[in-house]
């Protein structure tokens, strides 16, 4: 979903609260959360968090990973299940190629060959962007970790 740099580890309550504020901004209807697991593996701090709506229904699950990098910490947040806001359901052609494990320029070639519908791909300020739904329709589900096809 997103990556951010922070100055302190995630065990700091303020850092975790800031990360969760960003998570809530990305998951429509998010109201509260529950930490399902909290583990440390060497320098990696990993938390699984369930997100609930106002009525207490589970609407998403995220994995949050925090690890040191030089003088800062990197926080990676991955949506395990649930629906992100629409902004997180579009990709540049390069992002889509990485996420789906495709070769360089594959998505652009597909666009020029007419594989995408008019509401699935467009050029924005010189950059081709595609929807998640369009990529799934054309290429299937994304590969775990962007494995090469």
Beta strands, then each sheet from edge to edge (+ up, - down):
strand 1: 2-6
strand 2: 32-41
strand 3: 44-52
strand 4: 58-69
strand 5: 72-81
strand 6: 90-92
strand 7: 121-124
strand 8: 127-131
sheet 1: 1+ 5- 4+ 3- 2+
sheet 2: 6+ 8- 7+
end
